[in-house]
């Protein structure tokens, strides 16, 4: 049902104090870093004996190091062990200092939420036409679909880092699907259930604006946007897919093996709880780069506390640690069908009786591919672009999230994206 814009309210502030969660799951990050550091000392006997395997290209340097240490005498090995212990301690303390500084940072998100135009269950449709500080009542409507895995406000993170507010400022009329966490009803949802809800949100946008909207999907939201264009081709003006996975096995050979090994336990956990918990999802993301948390928090510890870079870091980390569980049926479909069996790439993913096939997309389409994306590697998205007739590909710098939030984003992503949407919608 429609809601009055007067009900828009600021996001409840998150206090900068030790109660701030993250990085989640903290025990995993700490144990991973500590075991990596301890592994350096544990490998010394193998180095000394010459049996330590090295990456190609480093073996000659390693052998030269081993010979020089052996020629220097037993004390050299003792000194190397001591130096490794000191360096390991310093690196772990740097990570801990960064985590402590993050937890005590005074930043709190107070950006006002856009008004709610429509609500169904835990899902709301936010209207950024006037609630963003810009007035774009007559602009091209854009239905923006985020992933089900994370909070929608990654697309409206801060006043300076907001795709939605930027689109509104450029004269478009954005509407954001805010899924929120699954409630009692949504915990039993499949992807078909979410798609049915998305079709109703599309109808609300058409009724509110009197125009067919462009549909923009980010990450997993891109898969849902693609499916919507297949289900409702007459109601979609254009399609933009940002960092959207399609070939779920491309660039992920190790993760596919790991997922198959974990499948029985994940299935049992999801069945028992009804959802896949946030920390389990976070652990799976962490497996893509196990020591990323150590590197970024050590770097954060060196930033000036009140700097813009520090505030941006905390804003992003607060979002990353404010994850949502995934509905049980959706988790099983995504993990076992998408990632396990690669059903989208093989043409076996269906919504109801309708196959989701890129070759059937009949509207102008833009596929945006970030070059340094670890979560959705470029080789995962490229086949999607190749299968959509006439799709335009835009390659950008940055990673999965960085492409939306970096300092150059407004000129390299937001502006060309807005121009393309306007042109494509009138074709």
C-alpha positions in Angstrom: 0.0 0.0 0.0 1.2 3.6 -0.6 2.8 5.5 2.2 3.0 9.2 2.8 6.5 10.7 2.1 6.2 12.3 5.5 7.0 9.0 7.0 10.5 9.0 5.6 13.0 8.9 8.5 16.7 8.8 9.1 18.4 5.4 9.3 18.9 4.6 13.0 22.5 5.8 13.7 25.1 3.1 14.5 27.1 4.3 17.4 30.9 4.3 17.1 31.9 2.0 20.0 33.2 -1.4 20.7 29.7 -2.9 20.3 30.0 -2.3 16.5 30.1 -5.7 14.9 32.8 -6.7 12.4 34.6 -7.7 10.6 32.3 -10.6 10.5 32.9 -13.4 11.3 35.6 -12.0 13.5 36.9 -15.4 14.9 37.4 -16.7 11.3 39.4 -13.6 10.3 41.6 -13.7 13.4 42.3 -17.4 13.1 43.0 -17.2 9.4 45.5 -14.4 9.9 47.2 -16.0 12.9 47.6 -19.3 11.1 49.0 -17.7 8.0 51.6 -15.9 10.1 52.5 -19.0 12.1 52.8 -20.9 8.9 55.9 -18.9 7.9 57.8 -20.0 11.0 56.5 -23.6 10.6 57.9 -23.7 7.1 61.5 -22.9 8.2 62.6 -26.5 8.6 61.4 -27.2 5.0 63.3 -24.2 3.7 66.4 -25.3 5.5 66.2 -28.8 4.0 65.5 -27.5 0.5 62.1 -29.3 0.3 59.8 -26.3 0.6 57.8 -25.9 -2.7 57.8 -22.4 -4.1 55.7 -20.6 -6.7 57.2 -20.7 -10.2 59.8 -18.0 -10.7 60.7 -17.8 -7.0 62.6 -21.1 -6.7 65.9 -19.7 -7.7 65.7 -16.8 -5.2 64.6 -19.3 -2.5 67.6 -21.5 -3.2 70.0 -18.6 -3.1 68.5 -17.6 0.3 68.8 -21.1 1.7 72.4 -21.4 0.6 73.3 -18.0 2.1 71.7 -18.8 5.4 73.4 -22.2 5.5 76.8 -20.7 4.8 76.3 -18.1 7.5 76.0 -20.8 10.2 73.3 -22.0 12.7 72.8 -18.6 14.2 71.5 -17.3 10.9 68.6 -19.6 11.1 67.9 -18.7 14.7 67.9 -15.0 13.8 65.6 -15.6 10.9 63.1 -17.4 13.1 63.3 -14.5 15.6 62.7 -12.0 12.8 59.8 -13.9 11.5 58.2 -14.0 15.0 58.7 -10.3 15.5 57.2 -9.5 12.0 54.3 -11.8 12.6 53.5 -10.2 15.9 53.7 -6.7 14.4 51.4 -7.6 11.5 48.8 -9.2 13.8 48.9 -6.2 16.1 48.4 -3.9 13.1 45.3 -5.8 12.2 44.0 -5.7 15.7 44.7 -1.9 15.9 42.7 -1.4 12.8 39.8 -3.4 14.1 39.8 -1.5 17.3 40.0 1.9 15.5 37.1 0.8 13.3 34.9 -0.2 16.2 35.5 3.1 18.0 35.2 5.4 15.0 32.5 8.1 15.5 30.9 7.7 12.1 27.2 6.8 12.1 25.0 6.6 9.0 22.3 9.3 9.3 21.4 9.7 5.6 17.6 10.1 5.4 15.8 7.2 3.8 13.8 7.8 0.6 10.0 7.6 1.1 8.3 4.3 0.8 6.0 4.0 -2.2 4.9 0.4 -1.8 5.3 -2.4 0.7 4.8 -6.1 0.7 6.0 -8.2 3.5 9.6 -7.1 4.4 10.1 -5.7 0.9 9.6 -1.9 0.3 9.9 0.2 -2.9 11.7 3.4 -2.1 11.0 6.5 -4.3 14.1 8.6 -5.0 12.3 11.1 -7.2 12.0 13.7 -4.5 13.2 12.0 -1.4 16.8 12.3 -2.5 17.2 16.0 -2.4 16.6 16.2 -6.2 13.4 16.7 -8.1 13.0 14.3 -11.0 9.3 13.6 -11.1 9.2 13.6 -15.0 12.4 11.8 -15.6 12.8 8.3 -17.0 11.8 5.8 -14.2 14.5 3.4 -13.3 13.7 0.3 -11.2 16.8 -0.6 -9.3 17.2 -4.1 -8.0 20.0 -5.0 -5.6 21.1 -8.5 -4.4 19.1 -10.5 -1.9 22.4 -11.2 0.0 23.3 -7.7 1.2 21.4 -4.6 2.3 20.1 -2.4 -0.5 21.7 0.8 0.8 25.1 -0.1 -0.8 23.5 1.9 -3.7 22.8 4.8 -1.4 25.7 4.5 1.1 26.5 8.2 1.8 25.5 11.6 0.3 28.7 11.6 -1.7 28.6 7.9 -2.6 25.1 7.2 -3.9 24.2 5.8 -7.3 20.5 6.5 -6.7 20.9 10.1 -5.6 23.2 10.8 -8.5 20.7 9.4 -11.0 18.0 11.6 -9.5 20.3 14.6 -9.7 20.8 13.9 -13.4 17.0 14.0 -14.0 16.1 10.3 -13.8 13.4 8.9 -11.5 15.0 6.0 -9.5 13.0 3.5 -7.5 14.9 1.1 -5.2 13.7 -2.4 -4.3 14.7 -2.7 -0.6 14.4 -6.5 0.2 15.4 -6.2 3.8 16.0 -9.5 5.8 13.6 -12.4 5.3 10.7 -12.3 7.7 8.5 -15.3 8.7 6.9 -15.3 5.2 10.0 -14.7 3.2 12.1 -17.4 5.0 10.2 -20.0 2.8 10.6 -18.0 -0.4 12.1 -19.4 -3.5 13.5 -17.2 -6.4 10.1 -17.6 -8.0 8.4 -16.0 -5.0 10.8 -13.1 -5.1 10.3 -12.7 -8.8 6.5 -12.6 -8.3 7.0 -9.8 -5.8 9.3 -8.0 -8.2 6.7 -8.2 -11.0 4.3 -6.4 -8.7 6.9 -3.7 -7.9 7.3 -3.2 -11.6 3.6 -2.7 -11.9 3.6 -0.1 -9.1 6.4 1.9 -10.9 4.4 1.8 -14.2 1.3 3.0 -12.4 3.1 5.7 -10.5 4.9 7.2 -13.5 2.7 6.2 -16.5 5.9 5.0 -18.3 7.8 1.8 -18.9 10.9 2.0 -16.7 14.5 1.0 -17.4 15.5 -1.9 -15.1 18.9 -1.8 -13.4 20.3 -4.8 -11.5 23.4 -5.0 -9.4 25.2 -8.3 -8.7 22.5 -11.0 -8.0 20.0 -8.3 -8.6 21.2 -8.3 -12.2 20.1 -11.9 -12.5 16.6 -11.0 -11.2 16.5 -7.9 -13.5 17.3 -10.2 -16.5 14.6 -12.6 -15.5 12.1 -9.7 -15.2 13.0 -8.6 -18.7 12.2 -12.1 -19.9 9.0 -12.3 -18.0 7.7 -8.8 -18.7 9.3 -7.7 -22.0 6.5 -5.2 -22.9 6.9 -3.3 -19.6 10.7 -2.8 -19.6 12.2 0.1 -21.6 15.9 -0.9 -21.2 18.1 -3.2 -19.1 21.4 -2.4 -17.3 23.3 -5.2 -15.6 26.1 -4.2 -13.2 28.6 -6.9 -12.1 26.1 -9.6 -12.8 27.3 -13.3 -12.7 26.3 -15.7 -15.4 28.9 -18.4 -15.8 29.1 -19.4 -12.2 32.1 -21.8 -12.8 34.3 -19.3 -14.6 37.3 -18.2 -12.5 36.0 -20.2 -9.6 37.4 -23.8 -9.9 38.5 -23.9 -6.3 35.3 -22.4 -4.9 33.2 -25.0 -6.9 35.2 -27.9 -5.3 34.8 -26.3 -1.9 31.1 -25.8 -2.3 30.5 -29.3 -3.3 32.4 -30.6 -0.3 30.3 -28.3 2.0 27.0 -29.0 0.3 25.6 -31.7 2.7 26.4 -29.6 5.8 25.0 -26.4 4.3 21.8 -28.2 3.2 21.3 -29.6 6.7 22.0 -26.2 8.3 19.6 -24.4 6.0 16.9 -27.0 6.5 17.2 -26.7 10.3 17.3 -22.9 10.5 15.1 -22.0 7.6 17.7 -19.6 6.3 21.4 -19.5 5.5 22.9 -17.4 8.4 24.7 -14.1 7.7 28.0 -15.3 9.2 28.0 -18.4 7.0 27.6 -16.2 3.9 30.3 -13.8 5.1 32.7 -16.8 5.6 32.1 -17.9 2.1 32.9 -14.4 0.8 36.0 -14.3 2.9 37.2 -17.5 1.3 37.7 -15.6 -2.0 40.6 -13.7 -0.4 41.3 -15.1 3.1 43.7 -12.4 4.2 41.9 -9.4 2.8 40.6 -8.4 6.2 44.1 -8.3 7.7 45.4 -6.1 4.9 42.6 -3.6 4.9 42.3 -3.2 8.6 46.1 -2.8 9.0 45.9 0.0 6.3 42.9 1.6 8.0 44.9 1.8 11.3 47.3 4.2 9.4 44.6 6.6 8.3 43.8 9.8 10.0 40.7 9.1 12.1 38.7 12.1 10.9 39.7 11.9 7.3 37.2 11.3 4.5 38.9 8.1 3.5 38.5 6.8 7.1 34.8 7.7 7.1 34.3 6.1 3.7 36.0 2.9 5.0 33.8 2.8 8.1 30.6 3.4 6.1 31.4 0.6 3.7 32.4 -1.8 6.5 29.3 -1.0 8.5 27.3 -2.0 5.4 29.4 -5.2 4.8 28.8 -6.3 8.4 25.1 -5.4 8.3 24.3 -8.4 6.1 21.1 -10.4 5.9 20.3 -14.1 6.0 19.2 -15.8 2.8 15.9 -17.6 2.6 16.4 -21.3 2.7 14.9 -22.2 -0.7 16.8 -19.3 -2.3 20.0 -20.4 -0.6 19.6 -23.9 -2.0 18.9 -22.6 -5.5 21.8 -20.2 -5.6 24.4 -22.4 -4.0 23.5 -25.8 -5.5 21.8 -24.9 -8.7 23.6 -21.7 -9.7 27.1 -22.2 -8.2 26.9 -26.0 -8.1 25.3 -27.0 -11.4 25.8 -23.6 -13.3 22.1 -23.7 -14.3 22.0 -20.1 -15.7 24.9 -20.7 -18.1 23.5 -24.0 -19.2 20.1 -22.6 -19.9 18.3 -24.6 -17.1 17.3 -21.8 -14.8 13.6 -21.1 -15.0 11.1 -18.8 -13.3 8.0 -20.8 -13.2 7.7 -22.3 -16.7 9.7 -19.5 -18.3 13.4 -20.2 -19.1 15.7 -17.2 -18.3 17.6 -17.0 -21.6 19.7 -14.0 -22.4 19.2 -14.5 -26.1 15.5 -13.7 -25.6 16.1 -10.2 -24.2 14.5 -7.8 -26.6 15.3 -4.4 -25.1 18.5 -2.3 -25.3 20.9 -3.7 -22.7 24.1 -2.5 -21.1 26.4 -4.9 -19.3 28.9 -3.2 -17.0 32.0 -5.3 -16.1 34.4 -4.2 -13.4 37.9 -5.3 -14.2 39.1 -6.2 -10.7 36.0 -8.0 -9.4 36.8 -10.9 -7.1 33.2 -11.7 -6.3 32.0 -11.8 -9.9 35.1 -12.3 -12.1 34.9 -10.6 -15.5 35.0 -14.0 -17.2 31.7 -14.9 -15.4 29.9 -11.8 -16.8 31.3 -11.8 -20.3 29.2 -14.8 -21.5 26.1 -12.9 -20.5 27.1 -9.9 -22.6 27.8 -12.2 -25.6 24.4 -14.0 -25.4 22.3 -10.8 -25.2 21.5 -9.6 -28.8 23.2 -6.2 -29.4 24.3 -5.8 -25.8 26.7 -2.9 -25.1 29.6 -3.7 -22.8 31.1 -1.1 -20.6 34.3 -2.1 -18.8 35.3 0.0 -15.7 38.1 0.0 -13.3 37.7 -1.2 -9.7 36.2 -4.2 -8.0 32.7 -5.4 -7.2 31.9 -2.6 -4.7 34.7 -0.2 -5.6 33.2 0.5 -9.0 30.2 2.1 -7.2 32.1 4.0 -4.5 35.6 5.1 -5.7 36.4 8.8 -6.2 36.3 8.5 -10.0 32.9 6.7 -10.0 30.8 9.7 -10.8 32.6 10.4 -14.0 33.5 6.8 -15.0 30.3 5.0 -14.0 27.4 7.2 -12.9 27.5 9.7 -15.7 27.9 7.3 -18.7 25.3 5.0 -17.1 22.8 7.8 -16.8 23.5 8.9 -20.4 23.0 5.4 -21.7 19.8 4.9 -19.9 18.2 8.0 -21.3 19.3 7.2 -24.9 18.4 3.6 -24.7 14.9 4.3 -23.3 13.9 6.3 -26.4 15.2 3.8 -29.0 
